[in-house]
Amino acid sequence: MRRILDFLDRADDDRGDVPGWVLITLMTAGLVILIWALAGPALQGVFQQAIDRVTGF
């Protein structure tokens, strides 16, 4: 019975792990910015080459 009550107490706690989610969000944003900075010029070149091939017909 105690386990059920403990589970119900935790289920009622709707605060969640806000600091954890904030950290995950900030780290994800940082990774996106880093990858974009490193791969952006290469992806832009690939995109431009694809557009040039399509409009070259």
N, CA, C and O of each residue as an XYZ file, in Angstrom:
228
protein
N       0.825     -1.190      0.000
C       0.000      0.000      0.000
C       0.876      1.263      0.000
O       0.539      2.273     -0.617
N       1.985      1.175      0.696
C       2.885      2.342      0.786
C       3.448      2.702     -0.590
O       3.601      3.879     -0.916
N       3.750      1.696     -1.380
C       4.279      1.956     -2.726
C       3.267      2.695     -3.595
O       3.628      3.592     -4.357
N       2.025      2.319     -3.479
C       0.976      2.976     -4.261
C       0.848      4.435     -3.848
O       0.723      5.318     -4.696
N       0.879      4.686     -2.534
C       0.786      6.060     -2.053
C       1.993      6.893     -2.489
O       1.847      8.058     -2.858
N       3.187      6.290     -2.445
C       4.383      6.996     -2.918
C       4.260      7.334     -4.399
O       4.605      8.439     -4.819
N       3.774      6.393     -5.179
C       3.602      6.633     -6.613
C       2.598      7.756     -6.864
O       2.830      8.621     -7.709
N       1.500      7.743     -6.141
C       0.487      8.778     -6.313
C       1.017     10.145     -5.896
O       0.687     11.154     -6.519
N       1.836     10.186     -4.847
C       2.446     11.454     -4.434
C       3.356     11.999     -5.525
O       3.340     13.198     -5.802
N       4.141     11.141     -6.141
C       5.029     11.589     -7.224
C       4.239     11.981     -8.467
O       4.630     12.904     -9.181
N       3.139     11.296     -8.734
C       2.312     11.612     -9.901
C       1.642     12.973     -9.749
O       1.402     13.662    -10.741
N       1.338     13.365     -8.508
C       0.711     14.665     -8.273
C       1.700     15.818     -8.389
O       1.287     16.966     -8.554
N       2.977     15.541     -8.306
C       4.004     16.577     -8.388
C       4.189     16.953     -9.855
O       4.891     16.256    -10.588
N       3.567     18.047    -10.289
C       3.608     18.427    -11.700
C       4.709     19.432    -12.017
O       4.743     19.988    -13.115
N       5.610     19.671    -11.062
C       6.701     20.600    -11.317
C       7.692     20.013    -12.315
O       8.247     20.736    -13.142
N       7.908     18.739    -12.239
C       8.848     18.094    -13.139
C      10.277     18.494    -12.820
O      10.576     19.000    -11.738
N      11.134     18.260    -13.770
C      12.552     18.567    -13.612
C      12.875     19.774    -14.486
O      13.561     19.651    -15.501
N      12.379     20.935    -14.087
C      12.527     22.144    -14.900
C      13.989     22.499    -15.139
O      14.351     22.754    -16.288
N      14.856     22.531    -14.122
C      16.257     22.862    -14.397
C      16.907     21.894    -15.383
O      17.733     22.299    -16.201
N      16.538     20.626    -15.305
C      17.071     19.646    -16.250
C      16.644     19.935    -17.666
O      17.455     19.860    -18.588
N      15.369     20.267    -17.853
C      14.872     20.569    -19.191
C      15.472     21.851    -19.742
O      15.736     21.954    -20.940
N      15.688     22.828    -18.870
C      16.325     24.065    -19.313
C      17.743     23.776    -19.779
O      18.178     24.291    -20.809
N      18.459     22.960    -19.029
C      19.826     22.602    -19.402
C      19.854     21.851    -20.727
O      20.698     22.133    -21.578
N      18.954     20.909    -20.911
C      18.890     20.157    -22.162
C      18.582     21.087    -23.325
O      19.185     20.962    -24.391
N      17.657     22.014    -23.136
C      17.296     22.959    -24.195
C      18.470     23.847    -24.564
O      18.739     24.062    -25.746
N      19.172     24.365    -23.565
C      20.325     25.226    -23.851
C      21.458     24.458    -24.522
O      22.106     24.979    -25.430
N      21.702     23.228    -24.085
C      22.750     22.431    -24.707
C      22.399     22.080    -26.152
O      23.270     22.084    -27.022
N      21.140     21.781    -26.405
C      20.705     21.480    -27.771
C      20.859     22.695    -28.664
O      21.325     22.581    -29.798
N      20.470     23.859    -28.162
C      20.626     25.087    -28.940
C      22.107     25.354    -29.226
O      22.464     25.764    -30.331
N      22.958     25.121    -28.239
C      24.394     25.301    -28.442
C      24.947     24.363    -29.491
O      25.767     24.769    -30.314
N      24.510     23.112    -29.475
C      24.964     22.151    -30.485
C      24.490     22.537    -31.880
O      25.242     22.416    -32.846
N      23.257     22.998    -31.991
C      22.739     23.422    -33.293
C      23.554     24.595    -33.827
O      23.909     24.618    -35.006
N      23.850     25.556    -32.981
C      24.640     26.716    -33.413
C      26.034     26.280    -33.835
O      26.546     26.755    -34.849
N      26.659     25.382    -33.075
C      28.005     24.904    -33.406
C      28.018     24.140    -34.731
O      28.871     24.384    -35.585
N      27.077     23.221    -34.898
C      27.021     22.441    -36.143
C      26.711     23.340    -37.326
O      27.290     23.176    -38.400
N      25.807     24.283    -37.141
C      25.460     25.211    -38.212
C      26.666     26.051    -38.608
O      26.886     26.295    -39.794
N      27.446     26.493    -37.634
C      28.627     27.302    -37.928
C      29.670     26.494    -38.687
O      30.338     27.023    -39.576
N      29.812     25.230    -38.348
C      30.814     24.396    -39.009
C      30.360     23.895    -40.379
O      31.150     23.873    -41.323
N      29.113     23.500    -40.492
C      28.628     22.872    -41.718
C      27.888     23.834    -42.631
O      27.574     23.474    -43.766
N      27.600     25.039    -42.176
C      26.818     25.987    -42.969
C      27.394     26.287    -44.338
O      26.672     26.195    -45.330
N      28.668     26.642    -44.430
C      29.228     26.934    -45.750
C      29.199     25.729    -46.693
O      28.920     25.880    -47.882
N      29.481     24.551    -46.173
C      29.450     23.351    -47.016
C      28.031     23.066    -47.496
O      27.823     22.737    -48.663
N      27.065     23.191    -46.607
C      25.671     22.948    -47.007
C      25.190     24.003    -47.992
O      24.408     23.702    -48.893
N      25.647     25.222    -47.826
C      25.267     26.281    -48.759
C      25.829     25.970    -50.149
O      25.158     26.196    -51.156
N      27.058     25.455    -50.203
C      27.653     25.088    -51.482
C      26.911     23.947    -52.153
O      26.688     23.972    -53.364
N      26.529     22.952    -51.377
C      25.765     21.821    -51.925
C      24.416     22.302    -52.441
O      23.983     21.906    -53.523
N      23.758     23.151    -51.671
C      22.458     23.671    -52.082
C      22.581     24.493    -53.361
O      21.768     24.353    -54.275
N      23.591     25.344    -53.423
C      23.773     26.187    -54.600
C      24.077     25.342    -55.828
O      23.589     25.631    -56.921
N      24.875     24.307    -55.654
C      25.197     23.414    -56.769
C      23.933     22.705    -57.260
O      23.738     22.560    -58.467
N      23.080     22.265    -56.345
C      21.836     21.599    -56.734
C      20.911     22.571    -57.474
O      20.284     22.188    -58.462
N      20.821     23.801    -57.018
C      19.978     24.790    -57.685
C      20.535     25.103    -59.080
O      19.772     25.234    -60.038
N      21.846     25.222    -59.192
C      22.471     25.487    -60.490
C      22.202     24.354    -61.481
O      21.962     24.604    -62.662
N      22.241     23.114    -61.001
C      21.959     21.978    -61.890
C      20.517     21.987    -62.365
O      20.235     21.705    -63.529
N      19.596     22.316    -61.448
C      18.183     22.313    -61.821
C      17.873     23.455    -62.788
O      17.134     23.265    -63.754
N      18.428     24.629    -62.535
C      18.128     25.764    -63.407
C      18.984     25.770    -64.665
O      18.775     26.605    -65.545
N      19.942     24.854    -64.768
C      20.800     24.787    -65.935
C      20.150     24.102    -67.119
O      20.696     24.150    -68.221
N      19.017     23.474    -66.936
C      18.360     22.764    -68.051
C      17.737     23.699    -69.016
O      17.147     23.263    -70.005
